[in-house]
Each structure stands twice: as structure tokens, then as C-alpha cells.
Amino acid sequence: MTRDVAGIGLGLRYDLATELLERTPKSIAWLEIHPENYLDRGGRYQEMLELAREDWPIITHGLSSCLGSVEPFDARYLKELGTFLKDLEIPWHSEHLCLGGADGRFFHDLLPLPFTEEAAAIASQRLIEMRDAIGIPLALENASYYAPQGPDGLAEADFVVEVLERTDAKLLLDVNNVYVNGRNFDFDPRLYIDKIPMERVVQLHVAGHFVRDDEVRIDTHGEPVPDEVYELLDYTLRKTGPVPVLLERDNNIPPLDELLSEVDELWTIYRRATGVGNAP
Ligand SMILES: [Fe+2]
């Protein structure tokens, strides 16, 4: 059985957990966790998760099973992951549409795929394999990237849609990633959003990013959400309706009250764009 998830969520990060779990702010509707932090691990992480589950529904977001990689999956890991996810009663699990390693090495980074039919076919087959193994609905997340594509590929949005169509998968649409890629590679983020089949979108991510002196935008999750990303979120929510929205903050983590004021801003946008959502 799964629990309903809607409204604004926050990532359960170690640096914030003690204060978050003591205060249990009502404006946070759900929490996102990375399963890699909890599998085969007891102690404080396990305790944090058990406390969190008393107050919030949980959604999981993986960091290591990059859907575009060509390395075979570790079957034992997928089995353990599936058991962990079912115990959490989550509605879906998500992973990035990217490359995570090659030749037996894992890069601990989310590397871009070429936006080609071949890469779409490989990622689709891998997504279906993972979904079958964990036995839970699987969403792909669009990633940020910094390497220019070759001349023969698809536009990024068309590549994402191609994988969605081949797999019947769900989509975790990262609005900040669309914005960052649009600014770095000179496309209109709204036209990207317009291409997405909204019935596939189950969740949104928003975050802040770093702007270098040369205007290149880096997806750091280490800055407050800028106005342009709030505006693109508003545009997206008007199309998706009230899907859950996560505020991603993984670096440069500020005091909880600062994040809660961003959560309040997100609620304002959420209610305005979707017409639903209880006031925190
Ligand atoms: Fe994201």
C-alpha cells in the first residue's frame, strides 16, 4: 500500500535531520531520501528514517543506477533496493537519465548521454530491466549537462520523450535542470516543457544553481531558488496540476528557517498554479 504524496517536500539530509525531526514543520508535506544512504546501514541513518516516517510520507530518489549506463546492473543490489522500497510503501522510485560509469568504474557524477536513438534504446532497455527487478513504478529524471551535443542528435526534450514512449515510464521533471540547460545551450525552457507529455509527470524538482563569471550556470543545489526557476515552476505546475514538488538543497545548506521560507514561497506558487494545497 502506498501513501498519497502531494505538495512541497524537502530532502532528508544529514545536516538538517536533527532539527527537522525535532521541529517537524507542518509546511513540509513529505520527504525525499536517497536509498544509497540507508541500504546496508544502521545507526543514525536508520534512526533518522524511522523517525521521519512517523511524520511524513517518503519518496525515494536514486543516485547510482544511472539509466543510460551500459554496465550491467548488480542483481543483488536491485533485489535489496526493491525490498527496501516496498517496505517504505513509496508510490514510485526515480533515477537519472544519464551515464554514471564505464569500464567498471563509477564516476560519482551524472554524466551526459548523447541524445541519439541508440542511447535512447539502451536507456529504455535498462529502465525496463530495473523496473522489472524492483517491482515498483520507475520515473526517470532529466539531468543537467555541460558538454555540447554532436550535430546528429535529438533535442534534449525529444530525447526524454523518446525514452518515455519506449518505456511507458513516469517522469520526475527537474525544472531547474531544464532552466540551466536552456540558458547554457540557448533554448527556451518553456518550449522544452511544452513538449513533455504531462500525464507522465509524477514529481517536480526545483533548486538553485551557481552562475559563473562567464554566465555558465552550474547545477549545484547550493543556492536559493532564483526567480526565473520559480517562474518556470509556475508555468509547469499550470500544466501538470498538483504533483509533488521537491526543494533540492544538497550543498551550502543554510539554517532550516531559510529553507522553510523557500518552502513557503513554493506553497504560494503551488496554490496559485494548481488551485489546491493547504496553507502551511
Ligand atoms: Fe533533481
Residues whose N, C-alpha, C, O or C-beta is under 5 A from the ligand:
A	BS01	LIG	D174 H205
